[in-house]
Amino acid sequence: MSEHNPAVESAMEGELALLTPKVRRSPERVAALLHPDFHEFGASGRHWTRAGIIASLAATTEPGGRPVQVSALRGVQLAPDLVHLTYDTEYDGSRAHRSSLWRRTEGRWLLWFHQATPFSERAT
């Protein structure tokens, strides 16, 4: 991000919150950040719905676990109510390129779509 953009900053703040164990373990906190029409294509290739990802994160995130490591986080505002983020993650030896679309809905930035594509060191 090369200049101050409150929309991009809000989306980044929400994205980073969703990667912390404290938020991931809380269905209420995750739900507060996801758009009602949220869906995701995960690094596993699985298509996730809003309800499915909320339940899965709550069930699989260990208390006191480490946060996901993030690098190369960038964002651009595509329209007044749409922000696109891209970044890379590493967690337990797995790496992924990630892309998220955040939509402003009723005055709040909510994650509408997310995709993760696994990659190895050789592919970069």
C-alpha positions as CSV (number, residue, x, y, z in Angstrom):
1,M,0.0,0.0,0.0
2,S,1.7,3.2,-1.1
3,E,-0.7,5.8,0.3
4,H,-3.1,6.1,3.2
5,N,-6.4,4.6,2.3
6,P,-8.9,4.0,5.2
7,A,-10.8,1.4,3.2
8,V,-7.7,-0.7,2.5
9,E,-6.5,-0.3,6.0
10,S,-9.9,-1.5,7.4
11,A,-9.8,-4.6,5.2
12,M,-6.2,-5.3,6.2
13,E,-7.1,-5.0,9.9
14,G,-10.0,-7.5,9.4
15,E,-7.9,-9.9,7.4
16,L,-5.1,-10.0,10.0
17,A,-7.7,-10.4,12.8
18,L,-9.1,-13.5,11.0
19,L,-5.6,-15.0,11.1
20,T,-5.2,-14.9,14.9
21,P,-6.1,-17.8,17.1
22,K,-8.1,-15.7,19.4
23,V,-10.5,-14.6,16.7
24,R,-10.5,-18.0,14.8
25,R,-11.7,-19.8,17.9
26,S,-14.6,-17.5,18.4
27,P,-17.6,-18.2,16.0
28,E,-19.0,-14.8,17.0
29,R,-15.9,-12.9,16.1
30,V,-15.4,-14.7,12.8
31,A,-19.1,-14.2,11.9
32,A,-18.8,-10.5,12.6
33,L,-16.1,-10.2,9.9
34,L,-17.7,-12.4,7.2
35,H,-20.2,-11.1,4.7
36,P,-23.5,-13.1,4.7
37,D,-22.7,-14.4,1.2
38,F,-19.1,-15.3,2.1
39,H,-17.4,-18.2,0.3
40,E,-13.9,-19.5,-0.1
41,F,-11.8,-21.8,-2.2
42,G,-9.3,-23.1,0.4
43,A,-5.7,-24.2,0.0
44,S,-7.0,-27.8,0.1
45,G,-9.2,-27.1,-2.9
46,R,-12.4,-27.3,-0.8
47,H,-15.2,-24.8,-1.4
48,W,-16.2,-23.3,2.0
49,T,-19.4,-21.7,2.9
50,R,-19.8,-19.1,5.7
51,A,-21.3,-21.6,8.1
52,G,-18.7,-24.2,7.2
53,I,-15.7,-22.0,7.7
54,I,-17.0,-20.6,11.0
55,A,-17.6,-24.1,12.4
56,S,-14.3,-25.5,11.1
57,L,-12.1,-22.7,12.5
58,A,-13.8,-22.9,15.9
59,A,-13.2,-26.7,16.0
60,T,-9.6,-26.8,14.7
61,T,-7.9,-23.7,16.2
62,E,-5.9,-24.6,19.3
63,P,-6.1,-22.3,22.3
64,G,-2.9,-20.3,22.6
65,G,-1.8,-21.5,19.1
66,R,0.5,-19.5,16.9
67,P,-0.9,-16.9,14.5
68,V,-0.5,-17.5,10.8
69,Q,2.6,-15.8,9.5
70,V,1.8,-13.1,6.8
71,S,4.1,-11.5,4.2
72,A,3.7,-9.2,1.2
73,L,0.3,-7.9,2.3
74,R,-1.0,-5.5,-0.3
75,G,-4.3,-3.9,-1.0
76,V,-6.2,-1.8,-3.6
77,Q,-9.6,-0.2,-3.5
78,L,-11.3,-1.4,-6.7
79,A,-14.6,0.5,-6.1
80,P,-16.1,2.6,-3.4
81,D,-17.4,-0.5,-1.6
82,L,-14.8,-3.1,-2.7
83,V,-11.2,-3.8,-1.6
84,H,-8.9,-6.5,-2.9
85,L,-6.1,-7.9,-0.7
86,T,-3.2,-10.2,-1.7
87,Y,-0.6,-11.8,0.5
88,D,1.3,-14.9,1.4
89,T,1.0,-17.1,4.4
90,E,3.0,-19.7,6.2
91,Y,1.7,-22.0,8.9
92,D,3.1,-25.3,10.1
93,G,5.4,-25.6,7.0
94,S,2.5,-24.9,4.5
95,R,2.7,-21.8,2.3
96,A,-0.1,-20.2,0.3
97,H,-0.7,-17.2,-2.0
98,R,-4.0,-15.6,-0.8
99,S,-6.5,-13.2,-2.3
100,S,-9.5,-11.6,-0.6
101,L,-12.3,-9.4,-1.5
102,W,-13.8,-7.2,1.2
103,R,-17.2,-5.4,0.7
104,R,-18.5,-2.5,2.6
105,T,-21.9,-3.6,3.8
106,E,-24.1,-1.4,6.0
107,G,-21.0,0.8,6.8
108,R,-18.7,-2.2,7.8
109,W,-16.0,-3.9,5.8
110,L,-16.8,-7.6,5.6
111,L,-14.9,-10.5,3.9
112,W,-16.9,-11.5,0.9
113,F,-14.6,-13.9,-0.9
114,H,-11.3,-15.6,-0.2
115,Q,-9.0,-17.9,-2.2
116,A,-5.8,-19.7,-1.2
117,T,-3.4,-21.4,-3.6
118,P,-0.6,-23.5,-2.0
119,F,2.9,-23.1,-3.2
120,S,6.4,-24.4,-2.5
121,E,9.7,-22.6,-2.2
122,R,10.6,-23.9,-5.7
123,A,7.5,-22.2,-7.2
124,T,8.3,-18.7,-6.1
